[in-house]
Amino acid sequence: MKIYKIGIVGLGRMGQEHLQLISEHVSSAKVKAVCDLEFNQDAKTLIKKYGIRDKYSDYKEMLKDPLLDIIYVCTHIDDLTRISIDCIKANKHTFCEENLSKSVENIKELMSVLENSDAKFIVGLNKRFDNNFNSVRDAVIKGKIGEPQVIKITSRDPDFPSMEYLKNSGGLFFDMTVDDFDMIRYLSKSEIVEVYAMGAVLIDDAIKQYDDIDTATLTLRLANGTLCMIDNSRRATYGYDQRIEVHGSLGMVTTSNELQSKAKIYTGYGVIEEKPQYLILERYKHAYIKETEHFIDCINENKEPLTGCNDSLQALYAAKAAMKSYLENRPVKLSEVR
């Protein structure tokens, strides 16, 4: 069995999580090199723990290594497409985090480069690899609840992110809601045609310096007529709140939060159960692992990955419509931002 050598560009939060999971759970891959302008203490600890000797401050130097098969691009949103294009041109299979760009033109340029390359490319829309969400999708696709009529998604993070992270995140609709836009497309097999978004700063006023919000509710209309609702929050004190409900003509399918333990205590005073899982690495550990295994399978079998540039592009259109809707306080058709 071939062991694929991986290089990671960007060893911030997401880069560190991929480094840990690949090193500990993916037998067909090994992280050989890492790159960052400056490695923080957490990154240095992981580099030492996993014995990674090849460290770079310039990713272009890393791309010159002929032994590297796959590059993970986990940088700020403003750099993702540019670095991905360079990786593809260097004939490296490339994994890129989900928020490819806030620029339609940048994504289309990447798509054009991919048309002329044999390198495989995947966008890290990890929620598509979650067992719970796929069980919901299977029920919808197989017609178990009839024709979908209403989709509800709750997506709330447990910890308010640092201001340093928020400064480069691109904003809530582009950094957080974009995952939910993709999940709606994945569940429904239909495109988003209209968005109405409301947002507010309810957690930390400091976020206003970046013209951002920390709380949002959105209503969407799909091409097949399905209505959808999304609610986002940057902080849920009880843990990762990740729920989906799909109501159809014959019934409903729903998935609840993953709890820290499935044990429940029953007494005369009531029933006590654990809080939802708190860390992203807990909640989506298996999805991240499956995502990497899927990508390696696609390379081995020369097939197209489940997620690609067009998925990011469609989610970006929805995010742009959401921002326009929020700023203008009106429903916005995606045709207005295409």
MIVO-530711 format. One line per field, with one value per residue (C-alpha): y, x, z. Coordinates in pm, whole numbers. Layout:
c2 Y, ...
c1 X, ...
c3 Z, ...
END
This chain:
c2 0, 341, 583, 933, 1210, 1522, 1883, 2128, 2500, 2699, 2549, 2744, 2583, 2383, 2290, 2157, 1951, 1792, 1723, 1542, 1335, 1230, 1138, 932, 786, 770, 472, 551, 896, 1065, 1434, 1500, 1880, 2186, 2551, 2872, 3224, 3173, 2856, 2923, 2722, 2472, 2412, 2364, 2109, 1906, 1927, 1781, 1521, 1379, 1411, 1640, 1756, 1952, 2301, 2591, 2959, 2975, 2727, 2762, 2609, 2323, 2258, 2184, 1864, 1580, 1338, 1533, 1390, 1594, 1950, 2065, 2437, 2568, 2939, 3255, 3280, 3553, 3314, 2984, 3000, 3156, 2887, 2611, 2728, 2712, 2360, 2239, 2392, 2204, 1887, 1824, 1675, 1949, 1959, 2309, 2425, 2496, 2875, 2894, 3267, 3567, 3630, 3458, 3540, 3366, 3046, 3050, 3095, 2789, 2593, 2688, 2570, 2238, 2177, 2150, 1938, 1574, 1663, 1587, 1866, 1855, 2125, 2044, 2058, 1815, 1812, 1608, 1325, 1331, 1009, 1185, 1429, 1153, 952, 1252, 1284, 914, 942, 1242, 1100, 762, 933, 809, 1142, 1220, 1551, 1787, 2098, 2260, 2226, 2370, 2395, 2511, 2575, 2736, 2730, 2672, 2934, 3288, 3302, 3530, 3877, 3774, 3494, 3715, 3981, 3737, 3517, 3700, 3751, 3521, 3449, 3363, 3183, 2999, 3006, 2896, 2540, 2546, 2673, 2374, 2133, 2256, 2193, 1850, 1746, 1877, 1824, 2162, 2509, 2813, 3086, 3345, 3450, 3679, 3734, 3915, 3964, 4123, 4171, 4010, 3854, 4088, 4447, 4424, 4237, 4557, 4685, 4427, 4517, 4168, 4008, 3717, 3605, 3548, 3397, 3328, 3214, 3058, 2944, 2658, 2599, 2300, 2514, 2392, 2656, 2657, 2822, 2863, 3004, 3076, 3191, 3240, 3117, 2845, 2808, 2443, 2311, 2252, 2290, 2116, 2006, 1939, 1878, 1803, 1803, 1633, 1540, 1196, 1270, 1418, 1324, 1493, 1458, 1582, 1687, 1447, 1440, 1399, 1074, 878, 792, 941, 959, 906, 1005, 1128, 1483, 1434, 1312, 1435, 1395, 1526, 1847, 1841, 1777, 2095, 2074, 2067, 1780, 1581, 1664, 1621, 1389, 1102, 1336, 1479, 1129, 1009, 1320, 1242, 870, 963, 1195, 927, 677, 925, 957, 579, 512, 822, 948, 1290, 1383, 1443, 1814, 2060, 2419, 2444, 2357, 2641, 2872, 2805, 2854, 3179, 3310, 3234, 3409, 3716, 3721, 3688, 3983, 4196, 4099, 4185, 4523, 4618, 4448, 4268, 3927, 3888, 3653, 3481, 3602, 3950, 3849, 3609
c1 0, 132, 187, 114, 345, 157, 265, 47, 47, -84, -47, -315, -622, -736, -386, -309, -627, -548, -193, -318, -584, -372, -81, -294, -573, -487, -262, -222, -74, 205, 267, 619, 634, 467, 477, 384, 518, 553, 479, 296, 366, 84, 217, 571, 445, 270, 570, 787, 528, 497, 864, 824, 1164, 1074, 963, 921, 828, 777, 529, 683, 1003, 800, 637, 981, 1000, 939, 847, 536, 218, -57, -74, -325, -397, -524, -442, -653, -937, -757, -472, -650, -710, -372, -183, -408, -338, 36, -3, -198, 56, 326, 124, 41, -292, -451, -687, -820, -1030, -1393, -1401, -1205, -1242, -1470, -1394, -1593, -1316, -1053, -1256, -1320, -948, -878, -1142, -972, -632, -784, -927, -573, -427, -430, -390, -689, -852, -1096, -1267, -1285, -1661, -1627, -1992, -2074, -1873, -2056, -2247, -2548, -2592, -2553, -2825, -3055, -2959, -3017, -3369, -3439, -3283, -3457, -3795, -3861, -4018, -4173, -4103, -3895, -4086, -3889, -3521, -3396, -3029, -2892, -2518, -2364, -2001, -1908, -1636, -1626, -1319, -1024, -1019, -708, -908, -1210, -992, -909, -1220, -1412, -1722, -1986, -2172, -1846, -1675, -1958, -2290, -2116, -2102, -2477, -2546, -2353, -2533, -2870, -2761, -2627, -2944, -3191, -3007, -3150, -3000, -3059, -3241, -3328, -3195, -3322, -3074, -3091, -2785, -2681, -2394, -2523, -2210, -1911, -1919, -1550, -1648, -1798, -1446, -1440, -1792, -1896, -2181, -2189, -2553, -2771, -3097, -3164, -3460, -3394, -3597, -3472, -3529, -3752, -3973, -3835, -3812, -3510, -3407, -3058, -2962, -2599, -2426, -2058, -2106, -2319, -2207, -2317, -2108, -2127, -2491, -2526, -2880, -3073, -3442, -3609, -3989, -4148, -4485, -4476, -4286, -3974, -3611, -3393, -3054, -2956, -2628, -2346, -2319, -2008, -2163, -2475, -2541, -2851, -2932, -3297, -3413, -3726, -3611, -3581, -3348, -2991, -2781, -2445, -2387, -2301, -1940, -1739, -1436, -1448, -1200, -1447, -1757, -1614, -1321, -1463, -1577, -1227, -1077, -1332, -1267, -896, -957, -1206, -953, -685, -934, -1009, -637, -590, -897, -866, -1216, -1354, -1387, -1729, -1665, -1509, -1480, -1839, -1970, -1766, -1876, -2247, -2204, -2018, -2307, -2540, -2305, -2289, -2668, -2691, -2456, -2646, -2974, -2840, -2708, -3019, -3276, -3458, -3477, -3209, -3220, -2892, -2928, -2848, -2499, -2394
c3 0, -99, 186, 60, 179, 284, 327, 523, 441, 735, 1081, 1259, 1416, 1113, 1001, 1347, 1353, 1017, 1134, 1444, 1271, 973, 1201, 1438, 1225, 853, 782, 411, 465, 657, 715, 589, 587, 737, 640, 818, 843, 1216, 1413, 1740, 2052, 1990, 1639, 1768, 2021, 1750, 1515, 1789, 1890, 1538, 1449, 1148, 1028, 715, 819, 580, 593, 213, 67, -279, -143, 1, -337, -482, -277, -529, -251, -150, -304, -140, -9, 252, 222, 557, 543, 569, 319, 121, 35, -28, -404, -487, -298, -435, -790, -726, -580, -883, -1120, -927, -1001, -635, -534, -326, -30, 38, 330, 251, 222, -102, -155, -125, -494, -767, -1013, -799, -780, -1153, -1216, -1000, -1192, -1518, -1390, -1280, -1627, -1758, -1478, -1378, -1010, -788, -590, -302, -98, 272, 322, 611, 719, 408, 565, 899, 973, 1126, 841, 584, 757, 716, 351, 286, 427, 204, -114, -71, -35, 318, 417, 81, -89, 127, 226, 509, 609, 938, 1034, 1367, 1370, 1680, 1787, 2152, 2190, 2062, 1834, 1890, 1736, 1544, 1381, 1313, 1150, 870, 868, 596, 810, 954, 629, 447, 735, 912, 726, 407, 550, 605, 254, 122, 354, 229, -131, -32, 152, -103, -434, -528, -567, -348, -542, -274, 68, 341, 623, 954, 1172, 1499, 1741, 2061, 2211, 2182, 2055, 1965, 1648, 1511, 1430, 1149, 1026, 1128, 1325, 1569, 1539, 1233, 1115, 747, 538, 198, -100, -319, -689, -609, -381, -48, 224, 457, 782, 928, 1265, 1350, 1666, 1738, 2095, 2254, 2617, 2632, 2341, 1965, 1865, 1528, 1444, 1125, 1059, 727, 711, 412, 269, 440, 759, 914, 971, 1230, 1392, 1735, 1890, 1965, 2345, 2560, 2684, 2594, 2958, 3120, 3490, 3585, 3936, 4104, 4031, 3657, 3385, 3351, 3038, 2922, 2727, 2355, 2261, 2303, 2075, 1695, 1699, 1911, 1709, 1359, 1420, 1215, 937, 898, 888, 630, 422, 395, 330, 58, -108, -108, -254, -533, -609, -609, -825, -1046, -968, -885, -516, -361, -311, -551, -668, -790, -444, -297, -577, -518, -143, -213, -422, -130, 115, -109, -132, 246, 299, 50, 217, 561, 449, 251, 478, 198, 29, -238, -535, -615, -973, -836, -723, -996
END
